[in-house]
Amino acid sequence: MLPHPIPKNPLWSWATTQDPRTDSETFFPLTTGVKCGGVLSAPSGNFSSPNFPRLYPYNTECSWLIVVAEGSSVLLTFHAFDLEYHDTCSFDFLEIYNGASGDQGNLLGRFCGQVPPPPFASSWHVMSVVFHSDKHVASRGFSAGYQKGKGDLAVERVALDACGGVLTGLSGVLTSPEHPNNYPNNVECRWVIRAAGPATVKLVFVDFQVEGSEQCTYDYVAVLGGPGPTRGHHYCGSSRPPTLVSLGHELQVVFKSDFNIGGRGFKAYYFSGECQEVYTAVRGNFSSPQYPSSYPNHIRCHWTIRLPLGYRVKVFFLDLELEGPNSLTRTCDFDHLTAFDGASEEAPLLGSWCGHHLPPPVTSSHNQLLLLLHTDRSTTHRGFSVAYIGVVPMNVSCSRTDFQILISAQALAPLERTKVYLGSRSCAAQEVGSNFRIQARFDTCGTESQRRNNTSVIVSVLYIDFSAGGQEDIHEYEVRCEPRRKEASVHLLSGSHWLGPYAATAEHLQEAPPRDEAEALEGPVAVVAQDTSDIVFLGLCILAGVLMVIAIVVLMLL
């Protein structure tokens, strides 16, 4: 039995095959001479799948490149849509690209089934559409139209029908209909954001104003981390939802409004695949998508480093090659890498860079740091590579005879005190209150006298041993003291062993951090025994002065 009537077409000959998905015999057309795709350069036009509205041929791939006047955008809408359905659109599908189809970073979405894609607007004057069919199950195909739009404004504000769809790009933006104007009544939009492979999806709301109610029963945004509403969260009112990360490789977003009372709606960025990661290990490294090959155009990527409380994050730039700054303003207006002192773009700015000059290391003031890569619609380069390490804040002081080191035990939880030692394991820390404390004389614990910049200094190495599961992981800090001035400093020592393929650039890790990096710990600190040598010396000086005065008075009396 045939799945559908065999249409007459002079370009087709027919064969049969066993469909492994349905275990049934299927007739399919052998395409001979099917012509499709091409360059569409008129200000507006229409195109469709081969033989539309009849069944499209099997084993076909068509690519349309739509090019309008520079400074404009392409507005794409669908009149009809009927492709073989599959959960991940792996068989027959239509792909839409914001630019050339060869760049996966430009992918706006992949679609199949009978639900038409939403209208799309490109961010520049080029858009690509790719149609693919396999050798099983043909349908009627699609019909679409395009027209020249008014530049970048069309990207943020497409028509009301731009509501929902399947989004598979590395990053992108979602908005309620007509945002930032009030959304219409009685609408329901559904987006599926799908990451490639086992990666997750991250959703960040940057604007939110939806009619509020106690249970969010009227207007709402629902975010579903898996199938079914029981695993989702509903949001309404004017408080922005938190940053959300999917449980698996897919995140569903539903926007619904009732018959009255509206608001500005919402705007959110999504990040997926290698364009969003959260790092929790104490040290690591990562790079831009496709590094060392060119990164994709038109992406926003988030990398969050989130360490245990008490740590600071220190990031070292091993390689940087982005599009250069604006030649007129000398600012990074195009592609740029930005660091924030926290977990969101609202945190204080640590720096923003472009071009190819390596920035100095940056250090967070708390336990989280966010790196954001923004690329525009043209000109790509190699990208960046960074390494990071969790820096333990500590209070280091010295006298003329010994070192005193205090480290918050919270920063090193759940390490035992014996994992923290100066010079050798025999000089392990003691636990005093909520701190680890080391007090060591200069003639013990591996300390040695050195001459640096014509100044005599006492030097030792503080070890913090994070090794676990047979994997050695020991952090080293050089502790210095100038006994004459009683000034102490601490510097992160990192060899090349933890940099992996970046070992050749380990010299970047030898830069000493600024002295204020060793500022005092917050909260109560255990009292360190004072150096009594200064008190004794001062007392002797006073006594000598008193004796001298007495001697002078006696001589005068005689």
Salt bridges, closest charged atoms under 4 A:
ASP19 OD1 - ARG21 NE 3.31
ASP19 OD1 - HIS136 ND1 3.91
GLU61 OE1 - HIS132 ND1 3.07
ASP82 OD2 - ARG140 NE 3.93
GLU84 OE2 - ARG21 NH1 2.98
GLU95 OE2 - ARG110 NH2 2.71
ASP134 OD2 - ARG21 NH1 3.30
ASP152 OD1 - ARG377 NH1 2.66
GLU156 OE1 - LYS267 NZ 3.64
GLU188 OE2 - ARG190 NH2 2.96
ASP207 OD2 - HIS179 NE2 2.83
ASP207 OD1 - ARG264 NH2 2.73
GLU250 OE1 - ARG194 NE 3.01
ASP319 OD2 - ARG382 NE 2.75
GLU321 OE2 - HIS381 ND1 3.60
GLU321 OE1 - ARG382 NH1 2.74
GLU345 OE2 - ARG300 NH2 2.83
GLU345 OE2 - HIS302 NE2 2.92
GLU346 OE2 - ARG240 NH2 2.28
ASP465 OD2 - ARG425 NH2 3.00
ASP473 OD1 - ARG283 NH1 2.71
ASP473 OD1 - HIS475 NE2 3.41
GLU478 OE2 - ARG452 NH2 2.95
GLU478 OE1 - ARG480 NE 2.67
GLU482 OE1 - ARG485 NH1 3.89
GLU487 OE2 - ARG485 NH2 3.39
GLU487 OE1 - ARG515 NH1 3.74
GLU517 OE2 - LYS314 NZ 3.36
GLU519 OE2 - ARG312 NH2 2.96
ASP534 OD1 - ARG400 NH1 2.43
ASP534 OD2 - LYS486 NZ 2.41
